[in-house]
Every structure is written in C-alpha cells, then in structure tokens.
C-alpha cells in the first residue's frame, strides 16, 4: 500500500481524523459558555462560582476534594482534575502521527509539575502538601509524579529524573544550588529545556505545523518579556536577566537587549506596553500589579490567536491542539 510522507497509508488519514475530529466536536459542547464565564466573573463569592461550575461538566470533578478542601483551593483542584480527565480522553483517540504535537501542548504540565515539586522541596514541604497542587495531564503519569515526590531534596529529585532532558539540564546546576541555595536557576532550566525541545515535536512544512510554531514563538516572546520585567523589578543584573531568556522567539536580540538595558523597571514596563500596544488593556491594573497585567494580556492574545487559527483546522492535528 502506498503511503504519504508521514507514513500513513493514503486514504486512511481522512477517516482517522474524521473520527478524532468528531469526538472533539462533541467535547466542545461541554465547554463553558460565554454566559457561564460572565456569571462567574460577576460572582461575589467563591460559593457562587462553584454553583455555576456545579451545573456544568465540571460537577463530577469536585467530589474527590470536597472532604479535605474548600473555597478557592477546591475550585483550583477540581479544575486540574477536569483538565486531566479531558487530556486523557483526547489522547485515547488521537491518531498516532498526531501524538507529538498534542503531547507538546500537554508537556507544559510536566514543566508546571516539576517546577512545583522543586520549589516545594526547596521550601521543605511534604509530599502530602504538594500532591493536590499537581496536574498529571502531561507525559508524567500520576504514579511517576508520586515517585518523584518520594524524594526528599531538590538534589534527589533532579538525580531521579536524570534520564530525562529535564534531569540532564538540572545536573550541572546542582553544585551551585548546594552552595547558594537559590532555586530560580533550576526552575528556569526546566522551562528553557521545554521550549528548546518544543519545536522538534511540531510537524514541519504543514499549514498546522506552521501555525503551531508561530504560537510557540509568540509564547517564547511573552515569557522573555515577563522574565525581563520581573528581573528589572527585583534589581537583577543584566547578565542574570539574560541568563533566563529563552531562544526561539520572534523578538531580536536587539529588541530584548533594549528591554534588559532599561534604566528603571518603569522604563522597561513602558517599553513593553508600547511594543505590544497594551495601554488600554492595562488601564484598570494597579501599578503594583502591572507586570501581572502584561503577562495576562500577552497570554490572552496568544490564546485568541490559537483559537482563530487552529479551530479552523479540519481532519488534522490542528483541531486537537486547538481544543487544548
């Protein structure tokens, strides 16, 4: 039988994606409506937010946490459980050739989980305290995350995962961590490792692949801008800020350098605001929260860009990634 460039027999690709795309279409019916989102945004109490979610597909995700948690924690843990449930469902019907781009999206949760565990170990928190905050929606299973948490120290965790790209990135940083006890370089290494390998998981030379790579570059730009602004706010040196920058975005070294070299945090914030025309979007943020506002707005724009492009995809991996 003849095959295409992806190794998939001609004629079978539309059939396989027709099934997965129909499942995605059915799952979209369970997404929160604009009315439900507005109702939660206008709610005065967490209980009212939970009331809205209790009338939706999220209802069953609260049960495992209701006895031990309440309020905002309960909502956060339930949302994490919902994401895990949906991601596992999508993986169950994702065609084999579409797994790399789908997993590239879900692997963001590996980064979140590893950073959470490393920071918690650094601060001396127990496994029991960490576990509810983890979201096993990535490539690490619940059991694997549990085994990672079993290790007592930051160094033990890093050595346990040394067979992964993340462990390899952490290994050379451990001697300095042992001396200085600064966790940020390790957290940054995890994030940079993810973004450096991400483009290799996206199919090249396809319309969907090009759209995904564009989103990745926009995400890297946002991370770099926010990292620079936080570094300026904390009074970090230019060299230290540059060490945390991630390669692969659309912003040139010159553009990033201008932000890094800003004389004051306020000057850097203004430069970022002007670059992305964020003035109107940030006008309701208090000055002390302006960096959070910039991060939120850049992320919102990236998500909207993804929805506009990938949701138009049919019979391809784009529709699966678009849902996620």
C-alpha positions as CSV (number, residue, x, y, z in Angstrom):
1,X,0.0,0.0,0.0
2,X,1.3,3.5,-0.9
3,X,2.0,5.8,2.0
4,X,2.2,9.6,2.3
5,X,5.2,11.5,3.7
6,X,4.0,10.9,7.2
7,X,4.0,7.1,6.7
8,X,0.2,7.0,6.9
9,X,-1.5,4.9,4.1
10,X,-3.2,7.1,1.5
11,X,-7.0,7.2,2.1
12,X,-6.8,6.3,5.8
13,X,-5.8,9.8,7.1
14,X,-9.2,11.4,6.5
15,X,-11.0,8.5,8.1
16,X,-8.8,8.5,11.2
17,X,-9.1,12.3,11.6
18,X,-12.8,12.3,10.9
19,X,-13.3,10.1,14.0
20,X,-11.0,12.2,16.3
21,X,-12.4,15.4,15.0
22,X,-16.0,14.3,15.6
23,X,-15.0,13.4,19.2
24,X,-13.5,16.9,19.6
25,X,-16.7,18.5,18.2
26,X,-18.8,16.6,20.8
27,X,-16.4,17.6,23.6
28,X,-16.7,21.3,22.7
29,X,-20.4,21.1,23.7
30,X,-19.2,20.8,27.3
31,X,-17.0,23.8,27.3
32,X,-18.1,26.8,29.4
33,X,-20.4,29.2,27.6
34,X,-19.8,33.0,27.5
35,X,-22.8,33.4,29.7
36,X,-21.4,31.0,32.3
37,X,-18.0,32.7,32.3
38,X,-19.6,36.1,32.7
39,X,-21.7,34.8,35.6
40,X,-18.6,33.5,37.4
41,X,-16.8,36.8,36.7
42,X,-19.6,38.8,38.3
43,X,-20.0,36.4,41.3
44,X,-19.4,37.9,44.7
45,X,-18.4,34.7,46.4
46,X,-16.4,31.6,45.6
47,X,-19.5,29.6,46.5
48,X,-21.3,31.3,43.6
49,X,-18.5,30.3,41.2
50,X,-18.8,26.7,42.4
51,X,-22.6,26.9,41.9
52,X,-22.1,27.8,38.3
53,X,-19.5,25.0,37.8
54,X,-21.8,22.6,39.5
55,X,-24.3,22.9,36.7
56,X,-21.7,22.1,34.1
57,X,-19.4,19.2,33.0
58,X,-17.1,20.2,35.9
59,X,-19.6,18.9,38.5
60,X,-18.1,15.5,38.9
61,X,-14.5,16.8,39.4
62,X,-15.2,18.3,42.8
63,X,-16.1,15.0,44.6
64,X,-12.6,13.8,45.3
65,X,-11.6,17.0,47.1
66,X,-14.7,18.1,48.9
67,X,-13.9,16.4,52.2
68,X,-10.5,17.9,52.6
69,X,-10.6,21.3,50.8
70,X,-12.9,24.2,50.3
71,X,-13.1,27.7,48.7
72,X,-10.6,28.7,46.0
73,X,-8.4,25.6,46.7
74,X,-11.3,23.3,46.0
75,X,-12.1,25.1,42.7
76,X,-8.4,25.0,41.6
77,X,-8.0,21.3,42.4
78,X,-11.3,20.4,40.6
79,X,-10.2,22.4,37.5
80,X,-6.9,20.5,37.5
81,X,-8.8,17.2,37.7
82,X,-11.1,18.2,34.9
83,X,-8.1,19.0,32.7
84,X,-6.5,15.6,33.4
85,X,-9.7,13.9,32.6
86,X,-10.1,15.7,29.2
87,X,-6.5,15.3,28.2
88,X,-6.5,11.6,28.8
89,X,-9.7,11.3,26.8
90,X,-8.1,13.2,23.9
91,X,-5.0,11.0,24.0
92,X,-7.2,7.9,23.8
93,X,-8.4,8.8,20.3
94,X,-5.5,10.9,18.9
95,X,-4.1,9.3,15.7
96,X,-0.5,8.1,16.2
97,X,1.0,10.6,13.8
98,X,-0.7,13.5,15.7
99,X,0.7,12.5,19.1
100,X,3.9,14.6,19.0
101,X,2.1,18.0,18.6
102,X,-0.7,17.0,21.0
103,X,1.9,15.9,23.6
104,X,3.9,19.1,23.0
105,X,0.9,21.0,24.4
106,X,0.3,18.7,27.3
107,X,4.0,18.6,28.3
108,X,3.6,22.2,29.6
109,X,2.0,20.4,32.6
110,X,5.2,18.4,33.1
111,X,7.0,21.8,33.4
112,X,4.4,23.1,35.8
113,X,4.6,19.9,37.9
114,X,8.4,19.7,38.0
115,X,8.7,23.4,39.0
116,X,6.1,22.9,41.7
117,X,7.9,19.9,43.1
118,X,11.3,21.5,43.0
119,X,10.1,24.7,44.7
120,X,8.1,22.7,47.3
121,X,11.2,20.6,48.1
122,X,13.3,23.7,48.3
123,X,10.8,25.2,50.8
124,X,10.6,21.9,52.8
125,X,7.0,21.0,52.1
126,X,5.9,17.4,52.5
127,X,4.6,15.1,49.7
128,X,1.1,15.3,51.2
129,X,1.2,19.1,50.9
130,X,2.4,19.1,47.3
131,X,0.2,16.4,45.8
132,X,-3.1,18.3,45.5
133,X,-1.4,21.0,43.5
134,X,-0.1,18.7,40.8
135,X,-1.9,18.3,37.5
136,X,-0.9,15.0,35.9
137,X,-2.1,16.0,32.4
138,X,1.3,15.8,30.8
139,X,3.6,12.9,29.9
140,X,4.4,12.1,33.6
141,X,1.6,9.8,34.9
142,X,0.1,10.1,38.4
143,X,2.3,7.2,39.6
144,X,5.5,8.7,38.1
145,X,4.8,12.1,39.8
146,X,4.2,10.2,43.1
147,X,7.6,8.5,42.8
148,X,9.3,11.9,42.0
149,X,7.7,13.4,45.1
150,X,9.0,10.5,47.3
151,X,12.5,12.0,47.1
152,X,13.3,14.3,49.9
153,X,15.5,17.0,48.5
154,X,15.9,19.1,45.3
155,X,19.1,17.2,44.5
156,X,17.4,13.8,45.0
157,X,14.5,14.8,42.7
158,X,17.0,16.1,40.0
159,X,19.0,12.9,40.2
160,X,15.9,10.7,40.0
161,X,14.9,12.3,36.7
162,X,18.4,12.5,35.2
163,X,17.4,10.2,32.4
164,X,15.1,12.9,31.0
165,X,16.0,16.1,29.2
166,X,15.0,18.0,32.4
167,X,17.2,16.0,34.6
168,X,20.1,16.5,32.2
169,X,19.6,20.3,32.4
170,X,19.4,20.3,36.2
171,X,22.5,18.1,36.8
172,X,25.2,20.7,36.2
173,X,23.3,23.3,38.3
174,X,23.2,21.2,41.5
175,X,26.7,22.1,42.8
176,X,25.9,25.8,42.7
177,X,22.4,25.2,44.2
178,X,24.0,23.2,47.1
179,X,26.2,26.2,47.9
180,X,23.9,29.2,47.2
181,X,20.5,27.6,47.8
182,X,18.9,29.6,45.0
183,X,16.1,27.7,43.3
184,X,15.4,30.1,40.4
185,X,18.2,28.9,38.1
186,X,16.8,25.4,38.4
187,X,13.2,26.5,37.7
188,X,14.4,28.5,34.7
189,X,16.4,25.5,33.4
190,X,13.2,23.3,33.4
191,X,11.3,26.0,31.4
192,X,14.1,26.6,28.9
193,X,14.5,22.9,28.3
194,X,10.8,22.6,27.4
195,X,10.9,25.5,25.0
196,X,14.1,24.3,23.3
197,X,12.7,20.8,22.5
198,X,9.2,22.1,21.7
199,X,9.8,23.0,18.0
200,X,11.1,19.5,17.3
201,X,7.8,18.0,18.3
202,X,5.8,20.0,15.7
203,X,5.4,18.7,12.1
204,X,7.4,20.8,9.6
205,X,6.1,22.0,6.2
206,X,2.4,21.8,7.0
207,X,-0.2,24.5,7.5
208,X,-1.0,23.3,11.0
209,X,2.7,22.9,11.9
210,X,3.4,26.5,10.8
211,X,0.5,27.8,12.9
212,X,1.8,25.9,15.9
213,X,5.3,27.1,15.5
214,X,4.0,30.7,15.2
215,X,2.2,30.2,18.6
216,X,5.3,28.8,20.2
217,X,7.4,31.8,19.1
218,X,4.7,34.1,20.5
219,X,4.7,32.2,23.8
220,X,8.5,32.4,24.0
221,X,8.4,36.2,23.4
222,X,5.8,36.6,26.2
223,X,7.9,34.5,28.6
224,X,11.0,36.6,27.8
225,X,9.3,39.9,28.2
226,X,7.8,38.9,31.5
227,X,11.1,37.5,32.8
228,X,12.9,40.7,31.9
229,X,10.3,42.8,33.6
230,X,10.4,40.7,36.8
231,X,14.2,40.8,36.7
232,X,14.2,44.6,36.5
233,X,11.7,44.8,39.3
234,X,13.9,42.6,41.5
235,X,17.0,44.6,40.7
236,X,18.8,41.7,38.9
237,X,21.9,42.4,36.9
238,X,21.7,42.5,33.1
239,X,23.8,39.3,32.9
240,X,21.5,37.5,35.3
241,X,18.4,38.5,33.4
242,X,19.9,37.5,30.1
243,X,20.7,34.0,31.5
244,X,17.0,33.4,31.9
245,X,16.0,34.3,28.4
246,X,14.7,31.6,26.0
247,X,15.9,31.3,22.4
248,X,13.5,30.8,19.5
249,X,11.1,33.7,19.8
250,X,10.4,36.5,17.2
251,X,12.0,39.3,19.2
252,X,15.5,40.0,18.1
253,X,18.5,40.2,20.5
254,X,18.5,44.0,19.9
255,X,14.8,44.3,20.9
256,X,15.3,42.1,24.0
257,X,18.5,44.0,24.8
258,X,16.7,47.3,24.8
259,X,14.3,46.0,27.5
260,X,17.1,44.5,29.5
261,X,19.1,47.7,29.4
262,X,16.2,49.9,30.5
263,X,17.4,52.2,33.3
264,X,14.4,51.6,35.6
265,X,11.6,48.9,36.0
266,X,9.1,51.6,35.0
267,X,11.0,52.3,31.8
268,X,11.0,48.6,30.9
269,X,7.3,48.3,31.6
270,X,6.6,51.3,29.4
271,X,8.7,49.9,26.6
272,X,6.8,46.6,26.7
273,X,3.5,48.4,26.9
274,X,4.3,50.4,23.8
275,X,5.7,47.5,21.9
276,X,2.5,45.5,22.3
277,X,0.1,48.4,22.4
278,X,-1.2,47.4,25.8
279,X,-2.2,50.8,27.1
280,X,-5.9,50.3,27.0
281,X,-5.8,46.7,28.3
282,X,-3.7,47.7,31.3
283,X,-5.5,50.9,32.4
284,X,-7.5,49.0,35.1
285,X,-4.5,47.4,36.7
286,X,-3.0,49.0,39.8
287,X,0.7,49.9,39.4
288,X,1.9,47.2,41.7
289,X,0.2,44.5,39.5
290,X,1.2,45.9,36.1
291,X,3.6,43.0,35.3
292,X,0.8,40.5,36.1
293,X,-1.4,42.5,33.7
294,X,1.1,42.4,30.9
295,X,1.6,38.6,31.4
296,X,-2.2,38.1,31.4
297,X,-2.8,40.2,28.3
298,X,0.0,38.6,26.3
299,X,-1.3,35.1,27.2
300,X,-4.8,36.1,26.3
301,X,-3.7,37.4,22.9
302,X,-1.8,34.2,22.3
303,X,-4.8,32.0,23.2
304,X,-7.1,34.1,20.9
305,X,-4.6,33.7,18.1
306,X,-4.6,30.0,18.6
307,X,-8.3,29.8,18.6
308,X,-8.6,31.8,15.5
309,X,-6.2,29.7,13.5
310,X,-6.3,26.1,14.9
311,X,-10.0,25.9,15.4
312,X,-10.4,26.3,11.6
313,X,-8.3,23.1,11.1
314,X,-10.2,20.0,9.9
315,X,-9.1,16.4,9.5
316,X,-5.7,17.2,11.1
317,X,-3.9,17.5,14.4
318,X,-4.7,21.2,14.5
319,X,-8.3,20.7,15.7
320,X,-7.0,18.5,18.6
321,X,-4.4,21.1,19.6
322,X,-6.9,23.9,19.1
323,X,-9.2,22.3,21.7
324,X,-6.4,22.0,24.3
